[in-house]
Amino acid sequence: MSKICQITGKKAMVGNNVSHSKRRTKRTFEVNLFTKKFYWVEQDTWVSLKVSANGLRTINKVGLDAAIKKASEKGYLYA
C-alpha cells in the first residue's frame, strides 16, 4: 500500500533540499503515518487504518463513524 492517509488523503509532497551554497536537490516530504486498529462500535468490528497524525486528531474530534463516512465520500478510504 502507498503512503497515503485513509482519513485525510494526505500524501507525500516533493520539494528541495537547499544547501548552504543554495544548491537544490529534490527530496520528498513524507506523511507522518501510523497503522492503527480502531473499534468501530456501529459495525461491531475492528478496523485497521493507515492514518496520519492529523487523521488521528480528526477521529478524536468527530468520531470514527463520521470520519470514515466523510473519507469514503471523498474517496480517500480504500480496502
C-alpha positions in Angstrom: 0.0 0.0 0.0 1.1 3.5 -0.7 1.9 6.2 1.9 -1.5 7.9 1.9 -3.7 8.7 4.9 -7.0 6.9 4.6 -8.9 9.6 6.6 -7.4 12.9 5.3 -6.0 11.8 2.0 -2.6 13.4 2.8 0.3 12.0 0.7 4.0 12.8 0.2 5.0 16.2 -1.2 8.0 17.0 -3.4 10.4 19.8 -2.6 14.0 20.7 -2.5 16.9 20.2 -0.1 18.7 23.6 -0.1 22.4 23.6 1.0 24.3 26.5 2.5 25.5 27.4 -1.0 21.9 27.3 -2.2 22.3 24.2 -4.4 18.9 22.5 -4.7 18.3 18.7 -4.9 14.9 17.0 -5.0 13.5 15.4 -1.9 10.2 14.1 -0.6 8.3 15.2 2.5 6.7 12.0 3.8 3.5 11.9 5.8 3.5 11.0 9.5 1.6 7.7 9.1 0.6 5.2 11.7 -1.1 1.8 11.2 -3.7 1.7 13.9 -6.6 -0.5 14.8 -9.9 1.1 15.9 -13.0 -0.5 17.3 -16.0 0.6 15.1 -18.9 0.5 17.5 -21.6 0.9 14.8 -20.4 -2.1 12.9 -19.3 -4.0 16.0 -15.9 -4.8 14.4 -12.2 -3.8 14.5 -10.8 -1.9 11.5 -7.2 -1.3 10.7 -6.4 2.1 9.1 -3.3 3.9 7.9 -3.8 7.3 9.4 -1.7 10.4 9.7 -1.3 12.3 13.0 -3.8 14.8 11.6 -6.2 11.9 10.8 -5.9 10.7 14.4 -6.9 14.2 15.6 -9.8 14.2 13.2 -11.0 10.8 14.6 -10.7 12.0 18.1 -12.7 15.2 17.3 -15.6 14.0 15.2 -15.6 10.2 16.0 -14.6 7.2 14.0 -18.0 6.7 12.2 -18.2 10.3 11.0 -14.6 10.3 9.9 -15.0 7.1 7.9 -18.2 8.3 6.2 -16.5 11.6 5.2 -13.4 9.8 3.9 -15.4 7.3 1.9 -17.4 10.2 0.3 -14.2 11.9 -0.7 -12.7 8.7 -2.0 -9.8 8.5 0.5 -10.8 5.2 2.0 -9.6 2.1 0.2 -9.9 -1.6 1.1 
